[in-house]
Amino acid sequence: MAKELVFHKYQGSDSDYLVYDINKNHMELDDSMVRKIRNRSFGADLAGILIGPFVENGDLTMKVYGVQNADEKMGVKAFSRYLKDAGYVKTGNCVLHTPFGYVSVNTEENEEPFYQTKIYCWC
């Protein structure tokens, strides 16, 4: 039986990211699913897929697929914007543990204009 997966696409000025909320989907993405989604011939042309939020030792954390070092700031901004949009962070600063290290993000001053779209798929 197919399960509905919900992604949130954040489109910035230079890069597009998919955010997969592990808490709302209740299903882990495996590497083969991520490869299919990111395949330019089959799936979406993305800068990366951001998965989370996970809570580890009181820190909000995320997994990142496909984000290169040059795009890491945009990926963190897209994910922090999702955290605010989804109600995980209400206002002000939050500290996010990323694969790139700890990042302090002010959700009120996220100046990057992102456009959000919800995407559904059945797997």
N, C-alpha and C positions, 0 to 999 in steps of 0.2 A: 504494500500500500504506500502510495506517495505521501510525503510530508511537505507541508507548505513551509518554505523558508522566506524570511523577510529580510531584505537588505535595505540600507539607507545609502543612497548615492549622494556624495557631497562633491559638487563640481565647483572648483575654484578657478582662478584666472589662468593658471598654467596646468593644473593637474586634476584628475578625477580619482576619487577614492570610494570604495565600498566599505561601509561599516556593517559588521555582522554582530548583533547583540546576542551574546551567548546566553544571557539570562532570559531573554524573551523568546528565543528560538528553541532552547532546550535540546540542541543537537550540535555536537562538535563537528566542525569541518575538517576533513582529512586532506592530506597533501594532493591526492588525485583530484578531489573536487575543486580545490583552489587552482590547480593547473588548468582545468577545463574552463573555469570562470575567466581566468586571465589569458587564455589562448586567443590571440588576435584573430585567428581564422574562425573560431567557434564561438567565443564569448565576448567579453567586453574589453576594450582597450583602456586599461587602468594604470595609474601610477602605483596603486597598491590596494591591498585588502587589509583592513584594520579589524581585529577581532577582540572583543571584550565587552564590557569591563569585567575584569577579574578582581577579586579582593584577596591580596596576599599580605599577611602581617599588617593589616590595616591600610595598606596602600592600594590605590587604584592602579591596575596594570593592564596592559594590552599586548596582543601578539600582532606582529606585522609581517605581511607577506608582500614581497616585491618592491618595497620602498628603498630606493637608493639613498646614499648619504646626502646627495643634493636635494632630495625631496623630503628629508626627515622632518624639517620644521613645518612644512605644509601638511604632512600627514598627522603630526601632533596637533596642529591647529584644527584640522578637520575632525579629529577624534574628540578634542576638547569641546568643539562646537556641538558635536553629537551628545556628549555628556550633559551639556546644558539643555539642549533641545529635548532630551529624553527625561530630564528631571533628576539625574544623578547628582548634579552640582547645581545648586540654586543660584548663587551669586558669588562674586569675588574670586579669590585665588583658589586654585587647587593644585596639588602636587601629583603628578602622574609619573609612574614608573614605566619607562619605555625601554625597548631594546637599546636605545641610544643613551640611556641614563635617566636620572631624575630630572623632570622638567616642571618648573613652576609656570602655571598658565593663569592669566587673569581673564576669566570668561567674559568680563564686561568690556575689555579692551581688545577683543579679537577682531581686528580691523579688516581681516581678509573677508571679502564678500563671497560666501558660499551659497550655492543654490542646492536645496535638498529635494530629492525625489525618492519615493519609496518604490522598491522593486520586489516583486513576488516571483518565486519560482517553486516548482514542485519537483522534488527528487525522491 
